[in-house]
């Protein structure tokens, strides 16, 4: 009688164990598990943090240089461009003005030096981005004589950022209401990010990885930027107001730094996901 009572319990335990093993096997074979394991083996978090730090160091002087350039030739202001990009208004827009407000009128020489220093900082960002992509795709380190590709990437960065800001401005000037314009701006930014990411990966990987193989990851980066833009337009304005009230311009700069870091994380995750998808499709990373 006792053995008969124990049989259902033993059967249930075996069934539970089998389900757990089956679930573990399915997880191990899943795309997400593959991406997790690859990310851990590459220490992708370290790559992401290094790239985020470089992007912040690159973005700050670049924004200052562009702000000075626009002010010198009376072409507008970075504040209005960032306001369109982040969907700011009222107090949040005034908080952004606090960061870039200045009465200094730069000379042409100062502008040239500022832009040169900005490009020098951006070169470090290009090198870090290249190393991250090489690690993700399993490509050998670029030889020293191919560093001209980093210079090309740096020269394309400023017009790329300008194109994204102009797309945001176009999205704001239409007759649509705020929610609809936010969606339109996010889609335009995602399109710009997709194109720039696709071209950047092919350039910095020296053409070793074909355009077709880079397409899924670039599309994921573009989609991630769309989502990140929608979220940031809901979160960043309130954060700017709070941090500006608590810490002044330093608080505003910190919010912008976190925003840049989040966009960098989207790029790293998208590149990793693209490589994983390609490995699953072809069995090995294409060379």
Secondary structure by P-SEA (a helix, b strand, c coil): cccccaaaaaaaaaaaaaaaaaaaaaaaacaaaaaaaaaaaaaaaaaaaaaaaaaaaaaaaaaaaaaaaaaaaccccaaaaaaaaacccaaaaaaaaaaacccccccaaaaaaaaaaaaaaaaaaaaaaaaaaaaaacccccccccaaaaaaaaaaaaaaaaaaaaaaaaaaaccccaaaaaaaaaaaaaaaaaaaaaaaaaaaaccccccccaaaaaaaaaaaaaaaaaaaaacaaaaaaaaaacccaaaaaaaaaaaaaaaaaaaaaaaaaaaaaaaaacccccc
